[in-house]
Every structure is written in C-alpha cells, then in structure tokens.
C-alpha cells in the first residue's frame, strides 16, 4: 500500500510475513486482537456461545430472530453513524451537549490512519455489551406468546448481537489497514467507506454493509457528489484527541 494513502495505515502498522506479497487476514487479525475492544467482544461472544449451548431448547425461532437481526443490522449501523457519531455539539441553555462518541468520531475523520481510533473505545464496549443484552431481553419477551422459550431466545439473540458487533469492528478495522480486497463484497464496502472519508461525509454511512445507504438514499453516484470541504474536519475547532 502506498504510504501516502490518506485513509490507510502505514505498512509498518501490520507487519507482513517476509517474502510474501501483501498482507493476509491472519496477520491483520493478530494486530486486531491486540486492541482491548476486540478482546472484550471476543470474550463476550465466547460466554454467550457457551451459555446458548448450555441452555438448549433450540427452535425455529432462533433462525427467525437471528435472520431479523441480520437484516436490521445495516439500518442500525446507519442510524448510529448518522444520529450519534455525526451529531454536532448543541447548546442547551448554558450547557453544550457533545457526546464523547461524536468527539472520538471527529478525531477519527481527522486521523483515519490511526488504527486505535478506528475501533470502539474499550470503555464504550463495557456499556454496549450489557446494553445489547438488555435490549435482547426485552425484545424476546413477545415471542414467548408463540411458544418460544424466553431464556433460549434471549441468549440466541444476544449471541447474534455480539457477532454483529464483532463483524462491524472487524470490517472497520480491516478497511483502514493496508490489506487489499480479494472479494467483491469487501471491495464494495471498502470503496464506499473511502468515499465517506474523503469525498463527502453526508453519504455512504455503511461500514459492514451498504444496504441501508442504498435503501435510504445515501448511496449516490460519487461522480455527481461534490467534494465536501469539511470531510476531514467535521468540526474545525476540534483539533485535539478526545480520548
């Protein structure tokens, strides 16, 4: 990868095996798991998987709810990216409301080659993981009316939610590494994320999927979209690392 690429971390960020052209997914995964957030998610995934096996009571509802979560994932990703990560500071009387997630994301737009800003902050993950579990506990209650075992469905959907979170983290991390696309799917999400970072921050909000952008009208022909003057500096006064 060209060292001058403004989106991709330098080649030294992820050492490649000597004598082999390009990075492998395994080499990227080794660096990925050195960060605390992926390790926390991996532990949560392992615990949820063990719990699901222990609970048993498998049913067709496991597949139905898992499928619904996977189908909704692009839209939840889009909503979070638009409504939370790209939120602007707002005044509420004497107070300025500026969530830390938005500040971190602004820093990420300014420094997209810094791999530590690509991943979710580990403190945030400590809130997100139980938040996913609590949401699934509530969402699975109605399905008991059609014969579903609530504990089993709760653990199944929590496991699926953690897997989707891990997928988002992995895709976002990989896009910012020097790893070169080898599949059509990865080429597509890598290309649109680059457009979001360096063409116009008002479009292409998907990371692990571009389905929501296509449905919600934020997937235009990039040739018809002007380059934004603020795409690298979402808030010009925000020049320090907020972490």
C-alpha distance (Angstrom), angle and dihedral (degrees) to the residues before:
residue distance angle dihedral
X1 . . .
X2 3.75 . .
X3 3.80 108.8 .
X4 3.81 89.5 -139.6
X5 3.82 93.0 60.4
X6 3.83 102.5 124.6
X7 3.82 94.8 -151.2
X8 3.77 103.1 42.4
X9 3.78 128.1 74.6
X10 3.78 115.6 -116.5
X11 3.79 120.4 -88.2
X12 3.80 89.5 -108.7
X13 3.83 91.1 62.1
X14 3.81 90.2 76.1
X15 3.81 113.6 25.5
X16 3.79 114.3 -138.0
X17 3.78 124.0 -145.1
X18 3.82 112.6 -92.1
X19 3.77 114.7 -98.7
X20 3.81 94.7 14.0
X21 3.81 119.8 109.5
X22 3.79 112.6 -127.9
X23 3.77 133.4 -7.6
X24 3.78 126.6 -63.8
X25 3.79 125.8 -140.1
X26 3.79 89.3 -115.1
X27 3.80 91.5 57.3
X28 3.80 90.1 50.0
X29 3.81 91.3 46.8
X30 3.80 91.9 54.1
X31 3.80 91.3 57.1
X32 3.81 91.5 40.4
X33 3.81 90.8 58.3
X34 3.78 92.6 51.0
X35 3.79 88.6 73.6
X36 3.82 118.2 84.1
X37 3.81 98.8 -128.0
X38 3.83 96.9 60.2
X39 3.80 89.9 45.8
X40 3.80 91.6 52.6
X41 3.79 91.0 49.1
X42 3.81 91.1 47.0
X43 3.81 91.0 53.3
X44 3.81 90.7 48.2
X45 3.82 90.1 49.5
X46 3.80 91.9 50.7
X47 3.81 92.5 48.8
X48 3.81 92.2 47.2
X49 3.81 91.7 48.2
X50 3.80 92.1 49.6
X51 3.81 90.3 47.7
X52 3.80 91.9 49.8
X53 3.79 92.4 51.9
X54 3.79 90.7 47.1
X55 3.82 94.4 49.4
X56 3.80 95.8 50.7
X57 3.82 115.3 174.5
X58 3.80 92.6 128.6
X59 3.80 116.8 -171.5
X60 3.78 143.3 163.5
X61 3.80 87.7 -93.6
X62 3.80 90.0 71.3
X63 3.81 88.9 64.3
X64 3.80 93.9 42.3
X65 3.80 95.5 51.0
X66 3.78 92.6 41.1
X67 3.79 89.8 52.1
X68 3.80 92.0 49.0
X69 3.81 91.4 51.1
X70 3.80 92.1 49.4
X71 3.82 90.7 48.6
X72 3.82 91.9 49.8
X73 3.81 95.2 44.3
X74 3.85 95.9 88.0
X75 3.80 90.0 52.6
X76 3.80 95.6 46.9
X77 3.81 88.1 48.6
X78 3.82 89.7 50.4
X79 3.82 93.5 47.7
X80 3.80 93.2 49.1
X81 3.80 92.5 46.5
X82 3.80 93.9 48.7
X83 3.79 101.6 34.7
X84 3.78 102.0 35.4
X85 3.79 112.7 17.9
X86 3.81 94.4 41.9
X87 3.78 96.4 39.3
X88 3.80 115.0 129.2
X89 3.81 126.4 -134.4
X90 3.80 109.9 -87.6
X91 3.78 130.7 -162.5
X92 3.79 118.8 -127.4
X93 3.77 104.8 -179.7
X94 3.81 106.8 -63.8
X95 3.81 91.7 -13.6
X96 3.79 129.4 89.2
X97 3.80 113.1 -146.1
X98 3.80 108.7 -151.0
X99 3.83 115.1 149.2
X100 3.81 115.6 -140.8
X101 3.81 89.2 -125.6
X102 3.81 89.6 63.1
X103 3.81 92.6 46.9
X104 3.79 91.8 50.8
X105 3.80 90.6 48.1
X106 3.79 92.3 51.4
X107 3.78 88.1 53.0
X108 3.80 89.3 49.8
X109 3.82 90.3 55.3
X110 3.80 89.7 51.7
X111 3.82 93.5 46.6
X112 3.81 108.0 26.9
X113 3.81 93.3 157.3
X114 3.82 92.5 63.3
X115 3.79 103.0 97.1
X116 3.81 93.3 -162.0
X117 3.82 89.5 64.9
X118 3.80 93.4 50.0
X119 3.80 94.3 68.8
X120 3.78 128.1 66.3
X121 3.83 113.8 -92.2
X122 3.79 108.7 -99.4
X123 3.80 91.7 -126.5
X124 3.78 88.3 55.6
X125 3.80 90.7 51.4
X126 3.81 89.2 55.4
X127 3.82 87.1 61.7
X128 3.81 97.1 37.7
X129 3.81 96.5 54.5
X130 3.83 96.7 56.3
X131 3.81 88.2 38.5
X132 3.80 90.4 59.1
X133 3.80 90.7 47.3
X134 3.82 92.8 49.6
X135 3.80 91.5 48.5
X136 3.80 91.9 50.7
X137 3.80 91.4 48.3
X138 3.79 89.6 57.7
X139 3.81 97.2 40.1
X140 3.79 94.4 52.1
X141 3.81 96.2 53.5
X142 3.85 95.3 84.2
X143 3.81 91.3 54.1
X144 3.78 91.1 66.8
X145 3.81 86.3 75.7
X146 3.82 89.9 71.0
X147 3.78 94.0 47.8
X148 3.76 102.8 -85.2
X149 3.79 121.3 147.5
X150 3.78 104.4 -120.7
X151 3.79 97.5 -149.1
X152 3.80 92.4 48.5
X153 3.80 93.8 47.5
X154 3.79 91.7 45.2
X155 3.80 92.3 54.0
X156 3.81 92.3 43.2
X157 3.78 94.1 52.6
X158 3.79 92.4 42.8
X159 3.80 89.3 53.2
X160 3.80 89.7 49.4
X161 3.81 91.5 47.9
X162 3.79 91.5 51.9
X163 3.81 90.5 48.2
X164 3.80 90.9 52.3
X165 3.81 90.6 49.1
X166 3.81 89.5 51.2
X167 3.81 90.0 49.3
X168 3.79 91.6 52.9
X169 3.82 92.2 48.9
X170 3.80 93.0 47.4
X171 3.81 94.8 47.2
X172 3.80 93.3 47.4
X173 3.79 92.0 47.5
X174 3.81 93.7 46.9
X175 3.80 93.0 49.3
X176 3.80 90.0 58.9
X177 3.81 95.2 47.8
X178 3.81 126.1 83.9
X179 3.81 89.4 -106.6
X180 3.80 109.7 130.3
X181 3.83 120.0 -133.7
X182 3.80 116.6 -104.7
X183 3.80 100.9 172.2
X184 3.77 131.5 59.4
X185 3.80 92.2 -124.5
X186 3.79 94.8 52.8
X187 3.80 91.7 44.3
X188 3.81 88.5 55.8
X189 3.82 98.3 50.5
X190 3.80 92.0 41.3
X191 3.78 91.4 52.9
X192 3.81 95.3 48.4
X193 3.80 92.7 46.5
X194 3.78 89.5 53.3
X195 3.80 89.0 52.1
X196 3.81 89.7 51.8
X197 3.80 91.2 52.2
X198 3.79 100.2 41.5
X199 3.80 109.8 19.2
X200 3.79 109.2 37.9
X201 3.81 130.1 -20.4
X202 3.82 91.8 -152.9
X203 3.81 93.2 73.4
X204 3.82 141.3 45.7
X205 3.81 99.0 39.7
X206 3.78 96.6 163.9
X207 3.80 119.1 104.3
X208 3.80 108.6 171.5
X209 3.80 91.7 23.4
X210 3.81 137.3 14.3
X211 3.82 94.2 -155.4
X212 3.82 95.1 105.1
X213 3.81 91.7 49.0
X214 3.79 89.9 54.2
X215 3.81 92.8 48.6
X216 3.81 97.8 40.9
X217 3.79 98.2 45.2
X218 3.80 101.4 -107.4
X219 3.80 95.5 113.5
X220 3.82 103.3 83.4
X221 3.78 127.8 161.5
X222 3.79 100.3 -82.1
X223 3.82 90.4 -140.5
X224 3.80 89.4 66.0
X225 3.82 94.7 49.2
X226 3.82 119.2 89.0
X227 3.77 118.7 -132.3
X228 3.78 109.8 -100.5
X229 3.80 118.4 -126.4
X230 3.80 90.6 -146.0
X231 3.80 100.1 45.2
X232 3.81 92.2 109.4
X233 3.79 95.5 33.0
X234 3.79 110.0 42.6
X235 3.79 91.0 173.3
X236 3.78 113.4 21.2
X237 3.79 92.9 -155.9
X238 3.82 91.6 55.6
X239 3.79 102.1 87.7
X240 3.79 103.1 138.4
X241 3.78 130.6 79.9
X242 3.84 104.3 -100.3
X243 3.75 95.2 -159.0
